[in-house]
């Protein structure tokens, strides 16, 4: 059960950070790079909770 809660919290944090990145005054290319970094970190985090790493 705690794994599901951890996955849900990680997913919500990634969504929140992506929303905050959208609100930053960055140009389009930089925003895409930051979004990609956030998504990759989120996926690695989720895989860690699923005991893949």
mmCIF file of the N, C-alpha and C atoms, coordinates in Angstrom:
data_MODEL
# 
_entry.id   MODEL 
# 
loop_
_atom_site.group_PDB 
_atom_site.id 
_atom_site.type_symbol 
_atom_site.label_atom_id 
_atom_site.label_alt_id 
_atom_site.label_comp_id 
_atom_site.label_asym_id 
_atom_site.label_entity_id 
_atom_site.label_seq_id 
_atom_site.pdbx_PDB_ins_code 
_atom_site.Cartn_x 
_atom_site.Cartn_y 
_atom_site.Cartn_z 
_atom_site.occupancy 
_atom_site.B_iso_or_equiv 
_atom_site.pdbx_formal_charge 
_atom_site.auth_seq_id 
_atom_site.auth_comp_id 
_atom_site.auth_asym_id 
_atom_site.auth_atom_id 
_atom_site.pdbx_PDB_model_num 
ATOM 1   N N  . UNK A 1 1  ? 0.817  -1.200 0.000   1.00 0.00 ? 1  UNK A N  1 
ATOM 2   C CA . UNK A 1 1  ? 0.000  0.000  0.000   1.00 0.00 ? 1  UNK A CA 1 
ATOM 3   C C  . UNK A 1 1  ? 0.862  1.267  0.000   1.00 0.00 ? 1  UNK A C  1 
ATOM 4   N N  . UNK A 1 2  ? 1.967  1.223  0.750   1.00 0.00 ? 2  UNK A N  1 
ATOM 5   C CA . UNK A 1 2  ? 2.829  2.402  0.801   1.00 0.00 ? 2  UNK A CA 1 
ATOM 6   C C  . UNK A 1 2  ? 3.494  2.673  -0.541  1.00 0.00 ? 2  UNK A C  1 
ATOM 7   N N  . UNK A 1 3  ? 3.717  1.618  -1.332  1.00 0.00 ? 3  UNK A N  1 
ATOM 8   C CA . UNK A 1 3  ? 4.297  1.809  -2.664  1.00 0.00 ? 3  UNK A CA 1 
ATOM 9   C C  . UNK A 1 3  ? 3.326  2.582  -3.543  1.00 0.00 ? 3  UNK A C  1 
ATOM 10  N N  . UNK A 1 4  ? 2.052  2.259  -3.455  1.00 0.00 ? 4  UNK A N  1 
ATOM 11  C CA . UNK A 1 4  ? 1.049  2.979  -4.255  1.00 0.00 ? 4  UNK A CA 1 
ATOM 12  C C  . UNK A 1 4  ? 0.976  4.445  -3.855  1.00 0.00 ? 4  UNK A C  1 
ATOM 13  N N  . UNK A 1 5  ? 1.063  4.714  -2.573  1.00 0.00 ? 5  UNK A N  1 
ATOM 14  C CA . UNK A 1 5  ? 1.034  6.095  -2.111  1.00 0.00 ? 5  UNK A CA 1 
ATOM 15  C C  . UNK A 1 5  ? 2.275  6.839  -2.596  1.00 0.00 ? 5  UNK A C  1 
ATOM 16  N N  . UNK A 1 6  ? 3.425  6.199  -2.542  1.00 0.00 ? 6  UNK A N  1 
ATOM 17  C CA . UNK A 1 6  ? 4.663  6.819  -3.024  1.00 0.00 ? 6  UNK A CA 1 
ATOM 18  C C  . UNK A 1 6  ? 4.595  7.105  -4.518  1.00 0.00 ? 6  UNK A C  1 
ATOM 19  N N  . UNK A 1 7  ? 4.054  6.168  -5.275  1.00 0.00 ? 7  UNK A N  1 
ATOM 20  C CA . UNK A 1 7  ? 3.902  6.373  -6.722  1.00 0.00 ? 7  UNK A CA 1 
ATOM 21  C C  . UNK A 1 7  ? 2.949  7.530  -6.998  1.00 0.00 ? 7  UNK A C  1 
ATOM 22  N N  . UNK A 1 8  ? 1.850  7.585  -6.283  1.00 0.00 ? 8  UNK A N  1 
ATOM 23  C CA . UNK A 1 8  ? 0.882  8.671  -6.471  1.00 0.00 ? 8  UNK A CA 1 
ATOM 24  C C  . UNK A 1 8  ? 1.489  10.024 -6.114  1.00 0.00 ? 8  UNK A C  1 
ATOM 25  N N  . UNK A 1 9  ? 2.221  10.087 -5.023  1.00 0.00 ? 9  UNK A N  1 
ATOM 26  C CA . UNK A 1 9  ? 2.854  11.350 -4.625  1.00 0.00 ? 9  UNK A CA 1 
ATOM 27  C C  . UNK A 1 9  ? 3.888  11.774 -5.664  1.00 0.00 ? 9  UNK A C  1 
ATOM 28  N N  . UNK A 1 10 ? 4.680  10.836 -6.154  1.00 0.00 ? 10 UNK A N  1 
ATOM 29  C CA . UNK A 1 10 ? 5.667  11.153 -7.186  1.00 0.00 ? 10 UNK A CA 1 
ATOM 30  C C  . UNK A 1 10 ? 4.993  11.672 -8.446  1.00 0.00 ? 10 UNK A C  1 
ATOM 31  N N  . UNK A 1 11 ? 3.924  11.016 -8.853  1.00 0.00 ? 11 UNK A N  1 
ATOM 32  C CA . UNK A 1 11 ? 3.184  11.447 -10.040 1.00 0.00 ? 11 UNK A CA 1 
ATOM 33  C C  . UNK A 1 11 ? 2.632  12.864 -9.854  1.00 0.00 ? 11 UNK A C  1 
ATOM 34  N N  . UNK A 1 12 ? 2.070  13.141 -8.695  1.00 0.00 ? 12 UNK A N  1 
ATOM 35  C CA . UNK A 1 12 ? 1.519  14.471 -8.431  1.00 0.00 ? 12 UNK A CA 1 
ATOM 36  C C  . UNK A 1 12 ? 2.610  15.540 -8.389  1.00 0.00 ? 12 UNK A C  1 
ATOM 37  N N  . UNK A 1 13 ? 3.761  15.211 -7.833  1.00 0.00 ? 13 UNK A N  1 
ATOM 38  C CA . UNK A 1 13 ? 4.870  16.172 -7.791  1.00 0.00 ? 13 UNK A CA 1 
ATOM 39  C C  . UNK A 1 13 ? 5.371  16.472 -9.199  1.00 0.00 ? 13 UNK A C  1 
ATOM 40  N N  . UNK A 1 14 ? 5.470  15.442 -10.041 1.00 0.00 ? 14 UNK A N  1 
ATOM 41  C CA . UNK A 1 14 ? 5.909  15.661 -11.425 1.00 0.00 ? 14 UNK A CA 1 
ATOM 42  C C  . UNK A 1 14 ? 4.917  16.561 -12.157 1.00 0.00 ? 14 UNK A C  1 
ATOM 43  N N  . UNK A 1 15 ? 3.632  16.301 -11.979 1.00 0.00 ? 15 UNK A N  1 
ATOM 44  C CA . UNK A 1 15 ? 2.607  17.141 -12.611 1.00 0.00 ? 15 UNK A CA 1 
ATOM 45  C C  . UNK A 1 15 ? 2.704  18.583 -12.115 1.00 0.00 ? 15 UNK A C  1 
ATOM 46  N N  . UNK A 1 16 ? 2.898  18.765 -10.813 1.00 0.00 ? 16 UNK A N  1 
ATOM 47  C CA . UNK A 1 16 ? 3.016  20.112 -10.247 1.00 0.00 ? 16 UNK A CA 1 
ATOM 48  C C  . UNK A 1 16 ? 4.238  20.835 -10.790 1.00 0.00 ? 16 UNK A C  1 
ATOM 49  N N  . UNK A 1 17 ? 5.366  20.155 -10.864 1.00 0.00 ? 17 UNK A N  1 
ATOM 50  C CA . UNK A 1 17 ? 6.587  20.791 -11.378 1.00 0.00 ? 17 UNK A CA 1 
ATOM 51  C C  . UNK A 1 17 ? 6.425  21.136 -12.855 1.00 0.00 ? 17 UNK A C  1 
ATOM 52  N N  . UNK A 1 18 ? 5.796  20.254 -13.633 1.00 0.00 ? 18 UNK A N  1 
ATOM 53  C CA . UNK A 1 18 ? 5.559  20.569 -15.046 1.00 0.00 ? 18 UNK A CA 1 
ATOM 54  C C  . UNK A 1 18 ? 4.653  21.787 -15.194 1.00 0.00 ? 18 UNK A C  1 
ATOM 55  N N  . UNK A 1 19 ? 3.670  21.901 -14.332 1.00 0.00 ? 19 UNK A N  1 
ATOM 56  C CA . UNK A 1 19 ? 2.785  23.072 -14.367 1.00 0.00 ? 19 UNK A CA 1 
ATOM 57  C C  . UNK A 1 19 ? 3.557  24.340 -14.013 1.00 0.00 ? 19 UNK A C  1 
ATOM 58  N N  . UNK A 1 20 ? 4.430  24.243 -13.010 1.00 0.00 ? 20 UNK A N  1 
ATOM 59  C CA . UNK A 1 20 ? 5.229  25.407 -12.624 1.00 0.00 ? 20 UNK A CA 1 
ATOM 60  C C  . UNK A 1 20 ? 6.204  25.803 -13.721 1.00 0.00 ? 20 UNK A C  1 
ATOM 61  N N  . UNK A 1 21 ? 6.763  24.831 -14.432 1.00 0.00 ? 21 UNK A N  1 
ATOM 62  C CA . UNK A 1 21 ? 7.666  25.135 -15.542 1.00 0.00 ? 21 UNK A CA 1 
ATOM 63  C C  . UNK A 1 21 ? 6.915  25.889 -16.632 1.00 0.00 ? 21 UNK A C  1 
ATOM 64  N N  . UNK A 1 22 ? 5.670  25.523 -16.871 1.00 0.00 ? 22 UNK A N  1 
ATOM 65  C CA . UNK A 1 22 ? 4.868  26.222 -17.877 1.00 0.00 ? 22 UNK A CA 1 
ATOM 66  C C  . UNK A 1 22 ? 4.676  27.691 -17.521 1.00 0.00 ? 22 UNK A C  1 
ATOM 67  N N  . UNK A 1 23 ? 4.665  27.999 -16.231 1.00 0.00 ? 23 UNK A N  1 
ATOM 68  C CA . UNK A 1 23 ? 4.435  29.362 -15.787 1.00 0.00 ? 23 UNK A CA 1 
ATOM 69  C C  . UNK A 1 23 ? 5.699  30.207 -15.759 1.00 0.00 ? 23 UNK A C  1 
ATOM 70  N N  . UNK A 1 24 ? 6.864  29.588 -15.928 1.00 0.00 ? 24 UNK A N  1 
ATOM 71  C CA . UNK A 1 24 ? 8.121  30.339 -15.932 1.00 0.00 ? 24 UNK A CA 1 
ATOM 72  C C  . UNK A 1 24 ? 8.276  31.107 -17.246 1.00 0.00 ? 24 UNK A C  1 
ATOM 73  N N  . UNK A 1 25 ? 8.888  32.283 -17.164 1.00 0.00 ? 25 UNK A N  1 
ATOM 74  C CA . UNK A 1 25 ? 9.111  33.058 -18.399 1.00 0.00 ? 25 UNK A CA 1 
ATOM 75  C C  . UNK A 1 25 ? 10.354 32.579 -19.148 1.00 0.00 ? 25 UNK A C  1 
ATOM 76  N N  . UNK A 1 26 ? 10.264 31.417 -19.746 1.00 0.00 ? 26 UNK A N  1 
ATOM 77  C CA . UNK A 1 26 ? 11.368 30.853 -20.519 1.00 0.00 ? 26 UNK A CA 1 
ATOM 78  C C  . UNK A 1 26 ? 10.990 30.788 -21.991 1.00 0.00 ? 26 UNK A C  1 
ATOM 79  N N  . UNK A 1 27 ? 12.004 30.752 -22.840 1.00 0.00 ? 27 UNK A N  1 
ATOM 80  C CA . UNK A 1 27 ? 11.695 30.564 -24.255 1.00 0.00 ? 27 UNK A CA 1 
ATOM 81  C C  . UNK A 1 27 ? 11.297 29.104 -24.491 1.00 0.00 ? 27 UNK A C  1 
ATOM 82  N N  . UNK A 1 28 ? 10.737 28.830 -25.640 1.00 0.00 ? 28 UNK A N  1 
ATOM 83  C CA . UNK A 1 28 ? 10.158 27.521 -25.927 1.00 0.00 ? 28 UNK A CA 1 
ATOM 84  C C  . UNK A 1 28 ? 11.140 26.374 -25.852 1.00 0.00 ? 28 UNK A C  1 
ATOM 85  N N  . UNK A 1 29 ? 12.338 26.566 -26.394 1.00 0.00 ? 29 UNK A N  1 
ATOM 86  C CA . UNK A 1 29 ? 13.325 25.484 -26.416 1.00 0.00 ? 29 UNK A CA 1 
ATOM 87  C C  . UNK A 1 29 ? 13.787 25.133 -24.998 1.00 0.00 ? 29 UNK A C  1 
ATOM 88  N N  . UNK A 1 30 ? 14.052 26.151 -24.186 1.00 0.00 ? 30 UNK A N  1 
ATOM 89  C CA . UNK A 1 30 ? 14.499 25.914 -22.811 1.00 0.00 ? 30 UNK A CA 1 
ATOM 90  C C  . UNK A 1 30 ? 13.403 25.246 -21.997 1.00 0.00 ? 30 UNK A C  1 
ATOM 91  N N  . UNK A 1 31 ? 12.167 25.645 -22.218 1.00 0.00 ? 31 UNK A N  1 
ATOM 92  C CA . UNK A 1 31 ? 11.033 25.044 -21.499 1.00 0.00 ? 31 UNK A CA 1 
ATOM 93  C C  . UNK A 1 31 ? 10.912 23.557 -21.842 1.00 0.00 ? 31 UNK A C  1 
ATOM 94  N N  . UNK A 1 32 ? 11.104 23.207 -23.106 1.00 0.00 ? 32 UNK A N  1 
ATOM 95  C CA . UNK A 1 32 ? 11.042 21.800 -23.516 1.00 0.00 ? 32 UNK A CA 1 
ATOM 96  C C  . UNK A 1 32 ? 12.149 20.981 -22.867 1.00 0.00 ? 32 UNK A C  1 
ATOM 97  N N  . UNK A 1 33 ? 13.339 21.560 -22.768 1.00 0.00 ? 33 UNK A N  1 
ATOM 98  C CA . UNK A 1 33 ? 14.457 20.857 -22.142 1.00 0.00 ? 33 UNK A CA 1 
ATOM 99  C C  . UNK A 1 33 ? 14.169 20.618 -20.666 1.00 0.00 ? 33 UNK A C  1 
ATOM 100 N N  . UNK A 1 34 ? 13.672 21.626 -19.977 1.00 0.00 ? 34 UNK A N  1 
ATOM 101 C CA . UNK A 1 34 ? 13.359 21.480 -18.552 1.00 0.00 ? 34 UNK A CA 1 
ATOM 102 C C  . UNK A 1 34 ? 12.238 20.461 -18.356 1.00 0.00 ? 34 UNK A C  1 
ATOM 103 N N  . UNK A 1 35 ? 11.223 20.486 -19.202 1.00 0.00 ? 35 UNK A N  1 
ATOM 104 C CA . UNK A 1 35 ? 10.140 19.515 -19.102 1.00 0.00 ? 35 UNK A CA 1 
ATOM 105 C C  . UNK A 1 35 ? 10.656 18.090 -19.318 1.00 0.00 ? 35 UNK A C  1 
ATOM 106 N N  . UNK A 1 36 ? 11.542 17.906 -20.276 1.00 0.00 ? 36 UNK A N  1 
ATOM 107 C CA . UNK A 1 36 ? 12.109 16.596 -20.542 1.00 0.00 ? 36 UNK A CA 1 
ATOM 108 C C  . UNK A 1 36 ? 12.911 16.094 -19.337 1.00 0.00 ? 36 UNK A C  1 
ATOM 109 N N  . UNK A 1 37 ? 13.693 16.975 -18.727 1.00 0.00 ? 37 UNK A N  1 
ATOM 110 C CA . UNK A 1 37 ? 14.469 16.600 -17.548 1.00 0.00 ? 37 UNK A CA 1 
ATOM 111 C C  . UNK A 1 37 ? 13.545 16.190 -16.406 1.00 0.00 ? 37 UNK A C  1 
ATOM 112 N N  . UNK A 1 38 ? 12.480 16.952 -16.179 1.00 0.00 ? 38 UNK A N  1 
ATOM 113 C CA . UNK A 1 38 ? 11.532 16.638 -15.107 1.00 0.00 ? 38 UNK A CA 1 
ATOM 114 C C  . UNK A 1 38 ? 10.860 15.292 -15.374 1.00 0.00 ? 38 UNK A C  1 
ATOM 115 N N  . UNK A 1 39 ? 10.469 15.034 -16.603 1.00 0.00 ? 39 UNK A N  1 
ATOM 116 C CA . UNK A 1 39 ? 9.807  13.774 -16.937 1.00 0.00 ? 39 UNK A CA 1 
ATOM 117 C C  . UNK A 1 39 ? 10.758 12.595 -16.757 1.00 0.00 ? 39 UNK A C  1 
ATOM 118 N N  . UNK A 1 40 ? 12.014 12.748 -17.168 1.00 0.00 ? 40 UNK A N  1 
ATOM 119 C CA . UNK A 1 40 ? 12.984 11.664 -17.013 1.00 0.00 ? 40 UNK A CA 1 
ATOM 120 C C  . UNK A 1 40 ? 13.231 11.378 -15.534 1.00 0.00 ? 40 UNK A C  1 
ATOM 121 N N  . UNK A 1 41 ? 13.388 12.414 -14.732 1.00 0.00 ? 41 UNK A N  1 
ATOM 122 C CA . UNK A 1 41 ? 13.576 12.220 -13.288 1.00 0.00 ? 41 UNK A CA 1 
ATOM 123 C C  . UNK A 1 41 ? 12.348 11.551 -12.680 1.00 0.00 ? 41 UNK A C  1 
ATOM 124 N N  . UNK A 1 42 ? 11.158 11.944 -13.118 1.00 0.00 ? 42 UNK A N  1 
ATOM 125 C CA . UNK A 1 42 ? 9.936  11.327 -12.614 1.00 0.00 ? 42 UNK A CA 1 
ATOM 126 C C  . UNK A 1 42 ? 9.845  9.854  -12.976 1.00 0.00 ? 42 UNK A C  1 
ATOM 127 N N  . UNK A 1 43 ? 10.208 9.505  -14.196 1.00 0.00 ? 43 UNK A N  1 
ATOM 128 C CA . UNK A 1 43 ? 10.165 8.102  -14.618 1.00 0.00 ? 43 UNK A CA 1 
ATOM 129 C C  . UNK A 1 43 ? 11.181 7.271  -13.838 1.00 0.00 ? 43 UNK A C  1 
ATOM 130 N N  . UNK A 1 44 ? 12.378 7.823  -13.643 1.00 0.00 ? 44 UNK A N  1 
ATOM 131 C CA . UNK A 1 44 ? 13.389 7.100  -12.860 1.00 0.00 ? 44 UNK A CA 1 
ATOM 132 C C  . UNK A 1 44 ? 12.900 6.901  -11.436 1.00 0.00 ? 44 UNK A C  1 
ATOM 133 N N  . UNK A 1 45 ? 12.254 7.907  -10.875 1.00 0.00 ? 45 UNK A N  1 
ATOM 134 C CA . UNK A 1 45 ? 11.708 7.801  -9.520  1.00 0.00 ? 45 UNK A CA 1 
ATOM 135 C C  . UNK A 1 45 ? 10.637 6.711  -9.441  1.00 0.00 ? 45 UNK A C  1 
ATOM 136 N N  . UNK A 1 46 ? 9.747  6.689  -10.417 1.00 0.00 ? 46 UNK A N  1 
ATOM 137 C CA . UNK A 1 46 ? 8.697  5.689  -10.424 1.00 0.00 ? 46 UNK A CA 1 
ATOM 138 C C  . UNK A 1 46 ? 9.264  4.277  -10.589 1.00 0.00 ? 46 UNK A C  1 
ATOM 139 N N  . UNK A 1 47 ? 10.278 4.141  -11.425 1.00 0.00 ? 47 UNK A N  1 
ATOM 140 C CA . UNK A 1 47 ? 10.902 2.837  -11.615 1.00 0.00 ? 47 UNK A CA 1 
ATOM 141 C C  . UNK A 1 47 ? 11.612 2.382  -10.333 1.00 0.00 ? 47 UNK A C  1 
ATOM 142 N N  . UNK A 1 48 ? 12.150 3.331  -9.597  1.00 0.00 ? 48 UNK A N  1 
ATOM 143 C CA . UNK A 1 48 ? 12.792 2.983  -8.334  1.00 0.00 ? 48 UNK A CA 1 
ATOM 144 C C  . UNK A 1 48 ? 11.773 2.461  -7.336  1.00 0.00 ? 48 UNK A C  1 
ATOM 145 N N  . UNK A 1 49 ? 10.590 3.070  -7.293  1.00 0.00 ? 49 UNK A N  1 
ATOM 146 C CA . UNK A 1 49 ? 9.535  2.602  -6.391  1.00 0.00 ? 49 UNK A CA 1 
ATOM 147 C C  . UNK A 1 49 ? 9.028  1.230  -6.801  1.00 0.00 ? 49 UNK A C  1 
ATOM 148 N N  . UNK A 1 50 ? 9.077  0.923  -8.078  1.00 0.00 ? 50 UNK A N  1 
ATOM 149 C CA . UNK A 1 50 ? 8.630  -0.374 -8.554  1.00 0.00 ? 50 UNK A CA 1 
ATOM 150 C C  . UNK A 1 50 ? 9.722  -1.432 -8.468  1.00 0.00 ? 50 UNK A C  1 
ATOM 151 N N  . UNK A 1 51 ? 10.843 -1.080 -7.865  1.00 0.00 ? 51 UNK A N  1 
ATOM 152 C CA . UNK A 1 51 ? 11.982 -1.971 -7.629  1.00 0.00 ? 51 UNK A CA 1 
ATOM 153 C C  . UNK A 1 51 ? 12.616 -2.476 -8.916  1.00 0.00 ? 51 UNK A C  1 
ATOM 154 N N  . UNK A 1 52 ? 12.604 -1.659 -9.942  1.00 0.00 ? 52 UNK A N  1 
ATOM 155 C CA . UNK A 1 52 ? 13.296 -2.002 -11.175 1.00 0.00 ? 52 UNK A CA 1 
ATOM 156 C C  . UNK A 1 52 ? 14.785 -1.695 -11.000 1.00 0.00 ? 52 UNK A C  1 
ATOM 157 N N  . UNK A 1 53 ? 15.083 -0.618 -10.282 1.00 0.00 ? 53 UNK A N  1 
ATOM 158 C CA . UNK A 1 53 ? 16.472 -0.245 -9.999  1.00 0.00 ? 53 UNK A CA 1 
ATOM 159 C C  . UNK A 1 53 ? 16.819 -0.654 -8.597  1.00 0.00 ? 53 UNK A C  1 
# 
